[in-house]
Amino acid sequence: MKFMDLIVKEEELGKEIEGVFAEIMKTGQYVGGHFVDEFERAFASWVGTEHAISVSSGTDALKYILWALGIKKGDEVITPSLTFIATAETIALLGAKPVFVDVNPETFLIDPESVGKAVTERTKAILPVHIFGSVADMDRINAMAAKHGLAVIEDAAQAHGASYKGKKAGSLGLSAAFSFYPTKNLSVFGEAGAVTTDSREIADRITMLKNHGQKDSYYSVFLGENGRMDALQAGILLKKMKYIDSWNQKRRELASIYRERLSKVEEIKIQKIPEGVEPVYHLFVVLHQERDRLKEELKRMGIPSRIYYPVPLHLQPVFSYLKCNRGCLPNTERISSQLLALPIGPWMSKEDVLNVCKAVKKAVINLK
Ligand SMILES: Cc1ncc(COP(=O)(O)O)c(C=O)c1O
């Protein structure tokens, strides 16, 4: 069994993607063009925002949102530490200070109460992460942001299609970043990302930022970068978008088997999904006190699993200057020392999941 299987399985999808390659080879339209325009329209409509701007990665999506909002040296942005480096790296790259706060011990999502305590007069934004395909407590985060005049930026890199009180991740704050890295629920053959927003101003600014600050060809108004999405990746996304809802549904079905079979295993704690959230299970994660031994035992039985994130961001050397040392975020630290992701994805059958469940139960007993 593989932890992830990234091969295109659907025959029809494979043919459609070959069609994208064939058209692009014939037309020579490698950058921009109708695939990019169509993808942006389709993605905005699916997420439920006015605008979607295609960019070259999820990291760039985050960076361009922060950049467009004018986040700079001296500013603070509140974010969790239990996430991928890009979330906080982009804040720091713009010269601002990532202010790490703890997560809820059961949902693993940013804790709104800790966010409230971290607000200072330098705070400019809150950057919640919809971790593992669940969705943060956006009502409380938005209320806090409104009270203090802060921007809310969603990191939706792991939450394509997840929803909160009926609204999709990516439409719940001022602006959101998506990644289409190959392992994501919606993915490309390389690197790509997108920004969603209802703000015309942010959309226009990011459209220019990702294209050297150009207003017209060879006429730059401000500094920017080359951060565009390739036409090929846009074409692939467009074709894959027909399948994303059914892929997410399959993930939810598999997750419900995991929940049913593992919820009674006392030693295992499953990520709790908050009321009102429909998750997309980018990862199916559990906690176990002896996680490393459990992982080894599962490996011995031929079951792959992965650790997310072995070292939370506040304890990585890159952020040592923030002096948020061990003990500073107890829930985050405990979760990252106990968390194990079990295989999940549309490529798996119900039998596969039942086999993983059997192995987990057996491994837990063996460890006693
Ligand atoms: C939570 C989170 N944020 C940001 C990113 C960055 O996305 P990318 O790898 O497309 O730059 C990722 C993906 O790896 C992620 O998981």
PDBQT file of the ligand as one rigid body, heavy atoms in Angstrom, charges set to zero:
ROOT
HETATM    1  C1  LIG A 401      -0.619  24.719   5.025  1.00  0.00    +0.000 C 
HETATM    2  C2  LIG A 401       0.198  25.009   3.804  1.00  0.00    +0.000 A 
HETATM    3  N1  LIG A 401       0.481  26.291   3.491  1.00  0.00    +0.000 NA
HETATM    4  C3  LIG A 401       1.190  26.606   2.413  1.00  0.00    +0.000 A 
HETATM    5  C4  LIG A 401       1.688  25.653   1.559  1.00  0.00    +0.000 A 
HETATM    6  C5  LIG A 401       2.571  26.064   0.430  1.00  0.00    +0.000 C 
HETATM    7  O1  LIG A 401       2.138  25.646  -0.830  1.00  0.00    +0.000 OA
HETATM    8  P1  LIG A 401       3.181  25.346  -2.007  1.00  0.00    +0.000 P 
HETATM    9  O2  LIG A 401       3.919  24.094  -1.664  1.00  0.00    +0.000 OA
HETATM   10  O3  LIG A 401       2.282  25.187  -3.210  1.00  0.00    +0.000 OA
HETATM   11  O4  LIG A 401       4.066  26.521  -2.140  1.00  0.00    +0.000 OA
HETATM   12  C6  LIG A 401       1.397  24.303   1.816  1.00  0.00    +0.000 A 
HETATM   13  C7  LIG A 401       1.808  23.237   0.888  1.00  0.00    +0.000 C 
HETATM   14  O5  LIG A 401       2.757  22.580   0.903  1.00  0.00    +0.000 OA
HETATM   15  C8  LIG A 401       0.658  23.970   2.984  1.00  0.00    +0.000 A 
HETATM   16  O6  LIG A 401       0.394  22.695   3.299  1.00  0.00    +0.000 OA
ENDROOT
TORSDOF 0
